Amino acid sequence: MPKAYWIAHVTVTDDAAYGRYAALATQAIAAHGGEFLVRGGKAIQKEGRAHPRNVVAIFLSLEAANACYESAAYQEAISHAEGACERELVLVEAVS
C-alpha cells in the first residue's frame, strides 16, 4: 500500500489561535501514525500563490491520512484554525 502525504500551505492571521490548533493537530497527526517532514522553514515559491508556512506530513496510507483529518481530535484542532489562517490542504497518495 502506498504511503500518503498531507500538504498544507498556510498564512497565519492569529498566532495565538493557530498555536492552539498546531498543538492539538500535532497530537492528532501522531496518533494516526503521521510524521512531519516539513514544518515551516525556508521556501522558494516558483509558481502559484505563496504562503509563508508550508507543512508536509507522511502517513502509512491515504486512508490513514484521511482518517486523521476526519477524526474527532483533528476536528477539535481545526476549530482553532478557523478564522486564524488561510490555508490550502491536500492529501495525496505517494508513487508506489
N, C-alpha and C positions, 0 to 999 in steps of 0.2 A: 504494500500500500504506500503510495507516495506521501511524503511529508507535505505540509502546507505552511504558507506564510501569511501573517497578519501584517498589513502595511498601512500605516496611518501617516497623513500629512496634517500638521496641526498649527494653528495660530492661536495662542492663548490670549484671552482678553481679561481673565480674572484669575490671578495667580493663586489666591487662597483656595478658591473653589476647585480649580484644576488640580491643586496639590492634594485635596481630599480625594478627587477622582483617581489620581495616579496611585495613591497609596492603596486604595481598595482594588483597583484594576490589577495592580501587581500581584496581589494575593489571589485574585480570581484566575489570572493567567497561569500562575504557578500551580494552582490546584488542578488545572486541566492539562498539565504537562507542558505548558508553553515556556519558552526560554527567550529572553530578549537578546537579539543580535545587534540592534541599533536602537539607541535611545537618546535622541538629541545629537549633539556633535556637529562638526563642520560638514557642510554640504555645498555642492556646486549645482545650482539649478540650470539645466540645459534647455528644457522645454517646459511649457505649461506654466501654471501659476505656482509661485514659490510660497512655501510655508516655512517659518523659522524652525519648526520642530518636526523631525521625521522619526518614526518608530517602526521597527521590524521585529516581529517575534516569530519563532518557528514552533510548529506543533507536529505531533506524530501523524496527523491526517487532517484533511479538510473538515471531516466530521467533528474531530476534536476541537478545532478552531471555532467552528460554528456552535458547538455545544457550549464552549466558553462564553461566546458572545450572548447566547440566549439564556445563560444561567442566571439564577436569582442574584448571585453575588456580583456578577458583572453588571446586571441591570441596576443594582443599587449603586454601583460605582458610576455608571453613566449618568445617573440622575444628577450627580455633582458637576458633570461636564456640560450639561445643557445650559446654554447661556454664558458659559465660561470659556468657550473656544469656538473656533470654526475648524471643522476637520473633515477630512475625507478618509474613509476606511474601506479597504478591500481585503477579502480573504481569498487567497489564490493557491491552487494546488501546484506543487513543485513538479518539475520534469522528473519522471521516474528513471 
